[in-house]
Amino acid sequence: MKNLSLLTLAILLPLSVCAQQSKIELVNTADIDRFWQAYDSVAVTTDSLRQVEIIQRLYVNKGTPGLQAFMKARNYDAGLWAQLIRKYPKFWQSIRPNTLRVKKEVGAINKSITALKKLYTEMRPAAMYFTIGGLRSGGTTTGDMVLIGAEIATADRYTDASELSDWLINVFSNQQSNNLVSLNIHEYIHTQQKGDDGLLLLAQSIKEGSADFIAELVTGQKNNNAYMLYGRAHEQELKDKFKVEMFSGTMGNWLYNGSSSPHPDLGYFIGYRICRSYYQHHLNKRQAIKTMIELNWEDEKQITSFLDESKYYSNPVNKQELIDIFEKMRPFVTSLSPAINGFNNVSPAINELTINFSEPMAEGYSISLGDGGKEHFPLSGVTGFSADRKSFKLKMTLQPGKTYDFIITDRSFKSQAGYPLKNYTVHFTVK
């Protein structure tokens, strides 16, 4: 899962499967206990250098291989933890009980992993580590390890996030602590899935939704995360909108958008419903689960066949027709003011550039380097949107005789209906 969605970054456990029998090992929570030991020791001193030394000695140096791998993956160090402890006292006091409750769920987690093994006999072992991270990631994978940042993964709407960013506040508000076991199974299923992430919105939504659906089968617990509750109440509306966008590579309206959407990760819901429909229409239920787990997310033909066989949409989808509809709904750049694109005699005195759009735009903007790289990037600042949001003004610094280029991208520029801007490349030479 790409940059594991914080909504589903969760609690996992190590599993050792031998050829003759399965042996379930307890989840490795040693790093959590060591962190809070270091935290209590840090609290008795105000010397920042001393705090770093304590965390290094009591937490980092004694850490599990999982902690060491997580530090490398997310660039964590003792200095960062000392800084975060000083900066967010309310958060740390609030999240502590949540992280310590992980061990109480081990029995239920082990039982669910055993149930998953019965449904999917090809299940492979994976080593799982709980750590306390640096508020950058709820989890990631590296090699044969799944690494969990429990300070994010165990947070919920009752966690005091008042000191934190809007992004984390939104993430926590959409998580439920009573969904702990299901979240574990969801993440464990990701360790079984093959290949990289999906290139299309459809593929990635099925990847996430299949983990949710199989977790529900295994645990017998209904998923009541915020995206599921909203999805059930607005399914037809979401179903129609998703259909138009599903063959695009644009994920931002549907997945991993906790920092930008009041109703994030609705692609999980649609993917779940597609998988549920596939399972219901498949006579061999065990084979249906195997197919979900072993889909090739980069194989567009295979993913489209899975969708058709699910019968989630009453008729087989017409890919090209949907792409054409999607492209017509995307906003585009109508002009630049002054008109400099493609010209080789642009005045070096120009210090502002206005981008004009085909329709009012939503919040957010994104501009990337062009082929010339940073040395040929002319922009020096951002003024922002006009009142009607149909134009966006930038500041420029130009040198005589130099060629410049950049790309106005679809990464964050979107219409107010949520459709991404068509990329627009700007290239010009100053006289």
C-alpha positions in Angstrom: 0.0 0.0 0.0 1.4 3.3 -1.1 2.5 5.4 1.9 0.0 3.3 4.0 -3.3 5.3 4.3 -3.3 6.6 7.8 -6.9 5.7 8.1 -6.0 2.0 7.8 -2.5 1.9 9.3 -2.9 -0.5 12.0 -2.0 -3.2 14.5 -0.2 -6.3 13.3 1.6 -9.3 14.7 4.4 -11.6 13.6 3.5 -14.9 12.2 5.8 -17.9 11.7 4.4 -20.5 9.4 6.3 -23.8 9.2 5.8 -26.4 6.5 4.0 -28.8 8.8 2.1 -26.4 11.0 1.4 -22.8 11.9 2.9 -21.2 14.9 1.6 -17.8 16.0 4.1 -15.6 17.8 3.0 -12.7 20.0 3.1 -9.2 18.5 6.4 -7.5 19.2 5.5 -4.5 21.4 8.9 -4.2 23.2 9.6 -0.9 21.5 6.4 0.7 22.9 7.5 -0.2 26.5 11.0 1.1 25.9 9.7 4.4 24.5 7.6 5.1 27.5 10.5 4.2 29.8 12.6 6.8 28.0 9.7 9.3 28.0 9.4 9.1 31.8 13.2 9.6 32.1 13.1 12.6 29.7 10.4 14.2 31.8 12.7 14.7 34.8 15.2 17.0 33.0 14.9 20.2 30.9 18.4 19.8 29.4 17.7 19.1 25.7 21.0 17.4 25.2 20.4 15.2 28.1 17.0 14.3 26.8 18.5 13.2 23.4 21.0 11.1 25.3 18.3 9.4 27.3 16.2 8.5 24.3 19.3 7.3 22.4 20.3 5.0 25.3 17.0 3.7 26.5 15.0 3.6 23.3 17.1 3.6 20.1 20.1 1.6 21.3 17.8 -1.1 22.7 15.4 -1.1 19.8 14.2 -4.1 17.8 15.2 -4.6 14.2 11.8 -3.2 13.4 12.6 0.1 15.1 15.9 0.3 13.4 14.3 -0.3 10.0 11.5 2.3 10.7 14.1 4.9 11.7 15.9 4.3 8.4 12.7 4.4 6.4 11.4 7.6 7.9 14.6 9.3 8.9 13.9 9.2 12.6 16.5 9.9 15.3 16.7 10.6 19.0 16.8 14.3 18.5 13.5 14.3 16.7 11.8 12.3 19.5 13.2 14.7 22.1 11.8 17.7 20.1 8.4 16.1 19.7 8.1 15.2 23.4 8.8 18.9 24.3 6.5 20.3 21.6 3.4 18.1 22.1 2.9 17.3 25.8 -0.9 17.0 25.6 -0.7 14.6 22.7 1.8 12.2 24.3 -0.1 12.1 27.6 -3.3 11.4 25.6 -2.0 8.6 23.3 -0.1 6.7 25.9 -3.0 4.5 27.1 -4.0 3.6 23.5 -0.5 2.3 22.7 -0.3 0.3 25.9 -3.7 -1.4 25.2 -2.3 -3.1 22.1 -1.1 -6.1 24.1 -4.7 -6.8 25.4 -5.8 -7.5 21.8 -3.1 -10.1 21.0 -5.4 -13.0 21.6 -8.1 -11.8 19.3 -5.5 -10.9 16.7 -3.9 -14.3 16.8 -7.3 -15.9 16.4 -8.1 -13.8 13.4 -4.7 -14.6 11.7 -5.4 -18.3 12.2 -8.8 -17.8 10.6 -7.2 -16.0 7.7 -4.7 -18.9 7.2 -7.7 -21.3 6.9 -9.3 -19.1 4.2 -6.0 -18.5 2.3 -3.8 -21.5 2.8 -0.9 -19.9 0.8 -0.4 -17.3 3.4 3.2 -16.3 3.9 4.9 -15.3 7.2 5.8 -11.7 7.9 7.5 -10.1 10.9 5.5 -7.3 12.6 6.8 -4.7 14.9 5.1 -2.0 17.0 7.1 1.1 17.6 6.5 4.7 18.6 7.4 6.7 15.6 8.0 10.4 15.0 4.5 11.4 13.8 5.4 11.0 10.1 3.9 7.6 9.3 1.4 5.2 10.8 3.3 2.3 9.2 5.3 1.1 6.3 6.9 -2.1 5.0 10.5 -3.0 4.3 11.7 -6.4 3.2 9.8 -9.0 5.2 8.9 -6.6 8.0 5.8 -4.5 8.6 6.6 -1.5 10.8 3.9 0.3 12.8 4.0 3.7 14.3 1.6 3.2 17.2 1.4 6.8 18.1 -0.6 7.3 14.9 -2.1 3.9 14.3 -3.8 3.6 17.7 -5.1 7.2 17.8 -8.8 7.9 17.5 -11.2 10.9 17.8 -10.7 11.0 21.6 -7.0 11.5 21.2 -5.9 15.1 22.1 -4.6 16.3 18.8 -5.1 20.0 19.5 -1.3 20.7 19.2 -0.9 18.8 16.0 -1.5 19.6 12.3 -4.9 19.7 10.6 -3.8 16.6 8.7 -3.3 14.5 11.8 -6.5 16.0 13.4 -8.5 14.8 10.4 -6.8 11.4 10.4 -7.5 10.7 14.1 -11.1 11.8 13.8 -11.7 9.1 11.2 -10.2 6.3 13.2 -12.0 4.0 15.7 -10.1 2.2 18.4 -12.7 -0.6 18.5 -11.8 -1.6 15.0 -8.3 -2.7 16.1 -8.5 -6.4 15.1 -10.0 -5.7 11.7 -7.3 -3.1 10.9 -4.7 -5.7 11.8 -6.1 -8.2 9.3 -6.4 -5.5 6.7 -2.7 -4.7 7.0 -1.6 -8.3 7.2 -3.5 -9.0 3.9 -1.4 -6.3 2.3 1.7 -8.3 3.1 0.2 -11.2 1.1 -0.8 -9.2 -2.0 1.6 -9.4 -4.9 3.3 -6.7 -6.9 3.3 -2.9 -6.6 0.4 -0.5 -6.2 -2.2 -0.2 -8.9 -1.6 2.3 -11.7 -5.4 3.0 -12.0 -7.8 4.3 -9.4 -9.9 1.2 -10.0 -7.0 -1.2 -9.3 -5.8 0.6 -6.1 -9.4 0.9 -4.8 -9.9 -2.8 -5.3 -6.5 -3.5 -3.6 -7.6 -1.5 -0.5 -11.2 -2.7 -0.6 -10.3 -6.3 -0.8 -8.2 -6.0 2.4 -11.3 -4.5 4.1 -13.7 -7.1 2.8 -11.5 -10.1 3.7 -10.9 -8.6 7.1 -14.6 -8.5 7.6 -15.0 -12.1 6.6 -12.2 -13.2 9.0 -13.3 -11.2 12.1 -17.1 -11.3 11.6 -17.0 -7.6 12.6 -18.7 -5.0 10.4 -16.4 -2.2 9.3 -17.8 1.1 10.7 -14.9 3.4 9.8 -16.1 6.9 8.7 -15.6 6.1 5.0 -17.9 3.1 5.3 -20.6 4.9 7.1 -20.6 7.8 4.6 -20.3 5.4 1.7 -23.4 3.3 2.7 -25.4 6.5 3.0 -24.3 7.9 -0.4 -23.5 4.7 -2.4 -25.3 5.4 -5.7 -23.9 8.9 -5.9 -20.4 7.7 -5.2 -20.8 4.7 -7.5 -21.7 7.0 -10.5 -18.9 9.4 -9.8 -16.3 6.7 -9.4 -17.3 5.1 -12.6 -16.3 8.2 -14.6 -12.9 8.4 -12.8 -11.9 4.8 -12.3 -9.7 4.4 -15.4 -7.6 7.5 -14.5 -4.4 7.5 -12.6 -5.7 10.3 -10.4 -6.2 9.0 -6.8 -6.6 12.3 -4.9 -10.4 12.4 -4.9 -10.7 8.9 -3.5 -7.6 7.6 -1.7 -5.0 8.8 0.8 -6.7 12.3 1.0 -7.1 12.7 4.7 -5.5 16.1 4.7 -7.7 17.5 1.9 -11.2 16.0 2.0 -13.9 16.1 4.7 -14.8 12.5 3.6 -11.5 10.8 2.8 -10.7 7.4 1.5 -14.0 6.7 -0.2 -12.2 4.5 -2.7 -11.8 2.0 0.1 -15.6 1.8 0.3 -16.1 1.4 -3.5 -13.3 -1.2 -3.6 -14.9 -3.1 -0.7 -18.3 -3.1 -2.4 -16.8 -4.4 -5.7 -15.1 -7.2 -3.8 -18.2 -8.0 -1.8 -20.2 -8.3 -5.1 -17.5 -10.4 -6.7 -17.6 -12.8 -3.7 -21.4 -13.0 -3.7 -21.4 -13.9 -7.4 -18.6 -16.5 -7.2 -19.6 -20.1 -6.5 -16.2 -21.1 -5.1 -15.8 -18.7 -2.1 -12.2 -19.8 -1.2 -11.1 -19.3 -4.8 -12.7 -15.9 -4.8 -10.6 -14.9 -1.8 -7.4 -16.3 -3.5 -8.2 -14.3 -6.6 -8.6 -11.0 -4.7 -5.3 -11.5 -2.9 -3.3 -12.5 -6.0 -4.6 -9.9 -8.5 -1.9 -8.2 -10.5 -2.6 -4.6 -9.7 -0.6 -3.4 -12.8 -2.5 -5.7 -15.2 -5.4 -3.5 -16.5 -7.0 -6.3 -18.4 -7.1 -8.5 -15.3 -8.5 -5.7 -13.1 -11.2 -4.8 -15.6 -12.2 -8.5 -15.9 -12.5 -8.7 -12.1 -14.8 -5.6 -12.1 -17.0 -7.1 -14.9 -17.2 -10.5 -13.0 -18.2 -8.7 -9.9 -21.4 -7.4 -11.5 -21.1 -4.3 -9.3 -22.1 -2.3 -12.4 -25.1 -3.9 -14.2 -23.3 -3.8 -17.6 -19.7 -4.3 -18.6 -17.9 -0.9 -18.6 -16.7 0.8 -21.7 -13.3 2.1 -20.8 -12.8 4.5 -23.7 -16.2 6.0 -23.3 -15.5 6.6 -19.6 -12.1 8.1 -20.3 -13.6 10.5 -22.8 -16.2 11.6 -20.3 -13.6 12.1 -17.7 -11.4 14.2 -19.9 -14.3 16.5 -20.9 -14.9 17.2 -17.2 -11.3 18.2 -16.4 -10.5 21.9 -16.2 -7.7 23.3 -18.4 -5.5 26.4 -18.8 -7.0 28.7 -21.3 -4.2 31.3 -21.5 -1.3 33.0 -19.7 -1.2 36.7 -19.1 1.1 38.0 -20.5 1.2 35.4 -23.3 4.7 34.1 -23.1 4.4 30.4 -23.8 6.4 29.3 -26.8 7.9 32.8 -27.4 11.6 33.5 -27.7 11.5 37.2 -27.1 10.0 37.6 -23.7 10.8 40.8 -21.9 13.1 40.4 -18.8 11.1 43.1 -17.1 8.1 40.8 -16.6 7.8 39.9 -12.9 4.3 38.4 -12.7 2.5 35.7 -14.6 -1.3 35.0 -14.4 -2.6 31.5 -15.2 -6.2 31.6 -16.5 -8.5 28.6 -16.1 -11.6 27.3 -17.9 -13.6 27.3 -14.7 -13.3 28.2 -11.0 -10.7 26.2 -9.1 -10.6 24.7 -5.6 -8.0 25.2 -3.0 -4.5 23.9 -3.7 -1.9 24.4 -6.4 1.0 22.4 -7.8 3.8 23.4 -10.2 6.7 21.2 -11.2 10.1 21.7 -12.7 10.3 21.3 -16.5 12.9 19.5 -18.5 15.5 22.2 -17.8 15.3 21.5 -14.0 15.9 23.9 -11.2 18.3 26.1 -13.2 15.6 26.9 -15.8 12.8 27.5 -13.3 11.6 31.1 -13.4 9.2 31.3 -10.5 10.1 33.1 -7.4 6.9 33.3 -5.5 3.1 32.8 -5.4 0.5 35.6 -5.1 -2.5 33.2 -5.3 -6.0 32.9 -6.7 -8.2 35.8 -7.9 -11.5 36.4 -6.2 -13.5 34.3 -8.8 -10.8 31.6 -8.6 -10.5 31.5 -12.4 -6.9 32.7 -12.4 -3.8 32.2 -10.3 -0.9 34.7 -10.1 2.8 33.9 -9.8 5.9 35.9 -9.3 8.9 35.6 -11.7 12.5 36.6 -11.9 14.0 36.5 -15.4 17.4 36.9 -16.9 18.1 38.1 -20.4 18.9 35.4 -23.0 17.9 32.5 -20.7 15.4 29.8 -21.5 12.8 28.8 -18.9 10.2 26.0 -18.5 7.9 24.5 -15.9 4.7 22.4 -15.7 1.3 23.4 -14.2 0.3 20.0 -13.0 -2.8 18.1 -11.9 -1.3 17.1 -8.6 -3.2 19.8 -6.6 -4.9 22.0 -9.1 -8.5 20.8 -9.3 -11.9 22.2 -10.3 -14.4 22.9 -7.5 -16.1 19.6 -8.6 -12.9 17.8 -7.8 -11.6 17.0 -11.3 -7.8 17.4 -11.8 -6.4 20.0 -14.2 -5.0 18.9 -17.5 -1.2 19.4 -17.3 0.1 22.4 -19.0 3.8 22.9 -20.0 5.2 26.5 -20.1 8.4 27.0 -22.2 9.9 30.4 -23.3 13.1 32.3 -23.8 13.9 35.8 -22.6 15.2 38.2 -25.2 
